[in-house]
Amino acid sequence: VPSRLALAKMSLRENDSESFTEHLDKLEELVPENPDVLLLRAAAAKKKGDGDSAVKLAERAFAISPDTTTLLALSLHKESMGNDVEALQLYQQWLEQNPEDIAVRLVIANRLGSAG
């Protein structure tokens, strides 16, 4: 699964939709509710201009595996849809329960710095 995930990510980056679809189909067959697979699907949806689907898929990934990676992906998808306030609220709620998460603290500082 990890190697197929890497190949799918590479195919998506290189806009090789045929290869991406092949890898994604196999991944969904093997591990359909895997957070990494859901985030890949979210990235593909965003690339196609379907931000709503991207957010929904990222929300599913975060619900299954609430960690820094899925939080950051979900927040970025929300921000890309213009939901900056919701994204910031997600970060703040996360930090209330995970105050040691330096990555999220840096993202918030960066967002606040660029907004100000």
Protein Blocks (a to p, Z undefined) as FASTA:
>chain_A
ZZmmmmmmmmmmnopaklmmmmmmmmmmmmmmgmklmmmmmmmmmmnopaklmmmmmmmm
mmmmgcfklmmmmmmmmmmnopamlmmmmmmmmmmmmmmlmklmmmmmmmmmmmZZ
